[in-house]
Amino acid sequence: MIRTLIVDDDFRVAGVHAGFVEEIPGFAVVGTAHTAAEARARVRELSPDLILLDVYLPDESGLAVLPELQTDTIVLSAATDAKSIRTALRAGALNYLIKPFTTRQLSERLLSYARYRNLLNDERGLGQEDVDRAFRTLHEQDRTITPKGQSTATSRLVSDQLKAAARPLSAAEIAGELGMARATAQRYLTALAESGAIEMRLRYGATGRPEHEYSWHG
């Protein structure tokens, strides 16, 4: 069992990610942390095999604490600048997954990590072919995956609209702002909610049925 620690400043997002991980065979969540200081303490206390680490922590950047953790780490973050990504990889991150992502994107990277870990878990000496195979395995499933019928560009437009909004928005409001069908906006919003990037709750009006509204979690 691969013992996994979730580090994310947002309690709800950490819970969503923990739920994703618990559904993957061979993985177990041993704890969560919401600050860099808490991450350090949890690593000392729990000795996890793998950390899923956010960059934006309230007390310190996840990139600053990463080299200290001395634990296999996959970064899950909304930080998309090249400098952050290079810094994460230079500090030892095994992979970097940009929010919002789907459960499939996360699960495929975790399963690749499990196979990579298994290939390097042999007590015998390893040859160059073994090392090459392990590294190929670690990244063999790395590719952009969006739900059928959806595009990454449109998903980003919906995400950006929610990030910029001063209040929660409904699917109809998103559709109106972006000039798309309400059903299309709803599909993208549902995928974002499943990724944990946005929060979905019910909006109750004065009359009629309640509708879902969405706000950015990041």
JODAMO-V697850 format. One record per pair of residues at least 4 apart in sequence whose ideal C-beta (glycine too) atoms are under 8 Angstrom apart, sorted by sequence separation. I is the first residue (numbers start at 1). J is the second residue. D is the distance in Angstrom with one decimal. If there is no record, write none. Layout:
I_J_D + I_J_D
This chain:
10_14_6.4 + 11_15_6.5 + 12_16_6.5 + 13_17_6.3 + 14_18_6.2 + 15_19_6.5 + 16_20_6.7 + 17_21_6.4 + 18_22_6.3 + 19_23_6.8 + 20_24_7.3 + 34_38_5.9 + 35_39_6.9 + 36_40_6.7 + 37_41_6.6 + 38_42_6.1 + 39_43_6.4 + 40_44_6.7 + 41_45_6.0 + 42_46_5.4 + 43_47_7.1 + 57_61_6.6 + 60_64_5.2 + 61_65_7.4 + 62_66_6.2 + 65_69_6.4 + 69_73_6.3 + 80_84_7.7 + 81_85_7.2 + 82_86_6.0 + 83_87_6.1 + 84_88_6.3 + 85_89_6.5 + 86_90_6.0 + 87_91_6.1 + 89_93_5.5 + 97_101_5.2 + 101_105_4.3 + 102_106_7.2 + 103_107_5.9 + 104_108_6.1 + 105_109_6.7 + 106_110_6.2 + 107_111_6.1 + 108_112_6.3 + 109_113_6.4 + 110_114_6.5 + 111_115_6.7 + 112_116_6.2 + 113_117_6.1 + 114_118_6.4 + 115_119_6.5 + 116_120_6.6 + 117_121_6.0 + 122_126_6.8 + 126_130_4.0 + 127_131_7.3 + 128_132_6.1 + 129_133_6.3 + 130_134_6.5 + 131_135_6.6 + 132_136_6.3 + 133_137_6.2 + 134_138_6.6 + 135_139_7.1 + 136_140_5.9 + 146_150_4.5 + 150_154_6.6 + 151_155_6.8 + 152_156_6.4 + 153_157_6.7 + 154_158_6.6 + 155_159_6.3 + 156_160_6.1 + 157_161_6.4 + 158_162_6.7 + 159_163_6.3 + 160_164_6.3 + 161_165_6.5 + 165_169_5.2 + 169_173_4.3 + 170_174_7.1 + 171_175_6.1 + 172_176_6.4 + 173_177_6.4 + 174_178_6.2 + 175_179_7.8 + 180_184_4.6 + 181_185_7.1 + 182_186_6.2 + 183_187_6.7 + 184_188_6.9 + 185_189_6.1 + 186_190_6.2 + 187_191_6.7 + 188_192_6.4 + 189_193_6.3 + 190_194_6.5 + 191_195_6.6 + 193_197_7.8 + 8_13_5.0 + 22_27_7.1 + 33_38_3.9 + 43_48_6.6 + 56_61_7.5 + 57_62_5.3 + 60_65_5.9 + 79_84_4.2 + 80_85_7.8 + 88_93_4.2 + 101_106_5.9 + 126_131_5.9 + 146_151_6.4 + 150_155_6.3 + 169_174_5.3 + 175_180_5.2 + 180_185_5.6 + 192_197_5.0 + 193_198_5.4 + 205_210_7.0 + 8_14_4.1 + 21_27_5.1 + 22_28_7.0 + 33_39_4.3 + 42_48_7.5 + 55_61_6.1 + 56_62_7.2 + 79_85_7.6 + 120_126_7.3 + 146_152_5.5 + 175_181_6.2 + 192_198_4.6 + 193_199_7.6 + 204_210_4.7 + 205_211_7.6 + 7_14_7.7 + 21_28_7.9 + 22_29_5.7 + 55_62_4.5 + 66_73_6.1 + 77_84_7.3 + 89_96_6.8 + 162_169_6.4 + 175_182_4.4 + 178_185_6.9 + 193_200_4.5 + 203_210_6.0 + 6_14_5.0 + 21_29_5.2 + 33_41_7.5 + 43_51_7.3 + 54_62_5.4 + 55_63_5.8 + 57_65_7.6 + 88_96_5.5 + 97_105_6.4 + 122_130_7.8 + 144_152_5.7 + 161_169_7.2 + 169_177_7.7 + 202_210_4.5 + 203_211_5.4 + 8_17_6.5 + 33_42_4.6 + 53_62_4.8 + 66_75_7.7 + 97_106_6.5 + 146_155_6.3 + 175_184_7.0 + 189_198_7.0 + 202_211_7.3 + 203_212_7.1 + 32_42_7.8 + 172_182_5.1 + 175_185_4.0 + 202_212_6.4 + 203_213_4.2 + 6_17_5.2 + 18_29_4.5 + 31_42_5.1 + 85_96_5.4 + 119_130_6.8 + 171_182_5.5 + 174_185_4.4 + 189_200_7.5 + 201_212_7.3 + 202_213_7.4 + 6_18_5.1 + 39_51_7.4 + 53_65_8.0 + 97_109_6.2 + 162_174_7.4 + 200_212_5.5 + 201_213_6.2 + 53_66_6.5 + 62_75_7.0 + 75_88_4.7 + 161_174_5.8 + 172_185_7.6 + 200_213_7.5 + 18_32_6.2 + 31_45_7.8 + 39_53_7.3 + 95_109_5.5 + 119_133_6.2 + 120_134_5.2 + 171_185_4.6 + 200_214_5.5 + 6_21_7.1 + 31_46_5.3 + 62_77_7.2 + 119_134_4.2 + 171_186_4.3 + 174_189_6.7 + 199_214_6.9 + 30_46_4.9 + 53_69_7.8 + 158_174_6.1 + 161_177_5.7 + 198_214_5.0 + 199_215_5.1 + 4_21_5.4 + 15_32_7.5 + 31_48_7.4 + 161_178_6.2 + 198_215_6.4 + 199_216_8.0 + 14_32_4.6 + 30_48_5.6 + 39_57_7.5 + 51_69_6.1 + 75_93_4.8 + 80_98_5.8 + 95_113_7.3 + 116_134_5.3 + 119_137_6.0 + 171_189_5.6 + 198_216_5.6 + 199_217_5.4 + 73_92_6.6 + 74_93_6.6 + 77_96_7.5 + 79_98_7.9 + 94_113_6.6 + 116_135_7.6 + 197_216_7.2 + 198_217_5.5 + 14_34_6.6 + 51_71_5.2 + 53_73_5.2 + 55_75_6.5 + 73_93_5.2 + 74_94_5.8 + 75_95_7.3 + 77_97_7.9 + 78_98_7.0 + 158_178_7.0 + 197_217_5.6 + 11_32_8.0 + 36_57_4.9 + 50_71_7.0 + 51_72_7.1 + 52_73_7.7 + 53_74_7.2 + 54_75_7.6 + 56_77_6.7 + 63_84_6.4 + 73_94_6.5 + 74_95_4.5 + 75_96_4.7 + 76_97_5.1 + 77_98_6.8 + 78_99_4.5 + 116_137_4.9 + 157_178_5.9 + 193_214_6.9 + 196_217_6.7 + 197_218_6.6 + 35_57_5.5 + 37_59_5.8 + 49_71_7.3 + 50_72_5.0 + 51_73_4.5 + 52_74_5.5 + 53_75_5.3 + 54_76_6.1 + 55_77_3.9 + 56_78_7.0 + 66_88_6.6 + 72_94_5.8 + 74_96_7.4 + 75_97_7.0 + 77_99_6.3 + 94_116_7.8 + 115_137_4.8 + 116_138_4.0 + 192_214_7.5 + 4_27_5.6 + 6_29_6.2 + 11_34_6.4 + 27_50_7.9 + 34_57_7.5 + 35_58_5.7 + 36_59_5.2 + 37_60_7.5 + 39_62_7.7 + 48_71_6.0 + 49_72_6.5 + 50_73_7.2 + 51_74_7.5 + 53_76_6.9 + 54_77_5.4 + 55_78_7.7 + 56_79_6.8 + 74_97_6.5 + 76_99_6.4 + 115_138_8.0 + 189_212_7.8 + 2_26_5.9 + 4_28_6.6 + 5_29_7.6 + 8_32_7.4 + 10_34_7.7 + 34_58_7.6 + 35_59_4.7 + 36_60_3.7 + 50_74_7.0 + 52_76_5.3 + 53_77_7.9 + 55_79_4.4 + 63_87_4.9 + 67_91_4.7 + 1_26_6.4 + 2_27_5.0 + 3_28_5.8 + 4_29_5.3 + 5_30_6.1 + 6_31_7.5 + 7_32_7.3 + 9_34_5.4 + 35_60_7.6 + 36_61_7.5 + 40_65_6.6 + 63_88_5.7 + 66_91_4.3 + 67_92_6.3 + 76_101_7.4 + 112_137_6.1 + 113_138_6.5 + 189_214_5.3 + 1_27_7.1 + 2_28_7.1 + 4_30_6.6 + 5_31_5.4 + 6_32_4.5 + 7_33_4.7 + 8_34_6.7 + 9_35_7.2 + 36_62_6.8 + 39_65_5.9 + 43_69_5.4 + 66_92_6.3 + 112_138_5.7 + 154_180_7.7 + 1_28_5.0 + 3_30_4.6 + 5_32_7.2 + 6_33_7.4 + 7_34_7.5 + 43_70_7.8 + 66_93_6.5 + 112_139_6.8 + 158_185_6.6 + 5_33_6.6 + 36_64_7.0 + 40_68_6.7 + 43_71_6.0 + 63_91_6.3 + 112_140_5.8 + 36_65_4.3 + 40_69_7.4 + 55_84_6.0 + 112_141_4.8 + 39_69_7.0 + 76_106_7.6 + 111_141_7.2 + 112_142_7.6 + 154_184_7.8 + 158_188_4.5 + 162_192_7.8 + 7_38_7.8 + 21_52_7.3 + 158_189_6.5 + 168_199_7.9 + 7_39_4.6 + 109_141_6.4 + 55_88_7.4 + 108_141_3.9 + 109_142_6.9 + 155_188_5.5 + 159_192_6.5 + 168_201_7.4 + 170_203_6.5 + 5_39_7.5 + 154_188_6.2 + 158_192_6.7 + 7_42_7.8 + 17_52_6.1 + 74_109_6.5 + 168_203_7.2 + 74_110_7.7 + 155_191_6.9 + 162_198_6.0 + 5_42_5.6 + 108_145_7.5 + 150_187_6.5 + 155_192_7.1 + 5_43_6.8 + 149_187_7.3 + 150_188_6.3 + 159_197_6.8 + 74_113_6.9 + 159_198_7.9 + 172_211_7.6 + 53_93_7.6 + 105_145_5.3 + 147_187_7.4 + 171_211_7.7 + 174_214_7.5 + 5_46_6.3 + 72_113_7.3 + 104_145_5.6 + 150_191_6.6 + 170_211_5.3 + 171_212_6.8 + 170_212_6.7 + 3_46_7.1 + 5_48_4.0 + 95_138_7.3 + 102_145_6.3 + 170_213_5.1 + 171_214_7.6 + 3_47_7.6 + 4_48_6.0 + 7_51_6.1 + 8_52_7.8 + 94_138_6.4 + 95_139_7.3 + 102_146_7.2 + 147_191_5.3 + 169_213_6.3 + 170_214_7.4 + 3_48_4.8 + 4_49_6.9 + 5_50_7.3 + 6_51_8.0 + 7_52_6.7 + 9_54_6.1 + 72_117_7.5 + 102_147_6.8 + 146_191_7.6 + 168_213_4.1 + 169_214_5.9 + 3_49_4.8 + 4_50_4.8 + 5_51_4.8 + 6_52_5.2 + 7_53_4.7 + 8_54_4.3 + 168_214_6.0 + 169_215_7.6 + 2_49_4.9 + 3_50_7.3 + 4_51_7.4 + 5_52_7.3 + 7_54_5.8 + 9_56_6.1 + 95_142_7.1 + 168_215_4.2 + 2_50_5.6 + 4_52_6.5 + 9_57_5.2 + 167_215_7.7 + 9_58_5.4 + 7_57_7.3 + 165_215_7.4 + 165_216_7.3 + 162_214_6.1 + 162_215_6.6 + 163_216_4.8 + 162_216_4.2 + 7_62_6.7 + 100_155_7.1 + 163_218_7.1 + 159_216_7.3 + 17_76_6.8 + 100_159_6.1 + 50_113_6.8 + 5_71_7.8 + 8_76_7.3 + 49_117_7.6 + 23_103_7.8 + 20_103_5.3 + 24_107_5.3 + 27_110_6.2 + 23_107_7.7 + 21_106_7.8 + 20_106_5.5 + 24_110_5.5 + 20_107_7.1 + 24_111_6.8 + 27_114_7.5 + 26_114_5.4 + 17_106_7.6 + 21_110_6.9 + 102_191_6.5 + 100_191_7.7 + 103_194_6.3 + 100_192_5.0 + 102_194_6.9 + 103_195_7.2 + 102_195_5.7 + 101_195_5.4 + 100_195_4.2 + 99_195_6.9 + 100_196_7.6 + 101_197_8.0 + 99_196_7.8 + 100_197_3.3 + 99_197_5.1 + 100_198_7.4 + 2_113_7.7 + 2_114_6.1 + 2_117_7.0 + 78_197_7.7 + 99_218_6.6 + 78_218_4.7 + 56_218_7.5 + 20_196_7.7 + 16_195_7.8 + 17_196_6.0 + 16_196_3.3 + 13_196_4.8 + 12_196_7.4 + 13_197_7.7 + 12_199_6.7 + 13_217_5.4 + 12_217_6.7 + 10_217_5.8 + 10_218_7.6
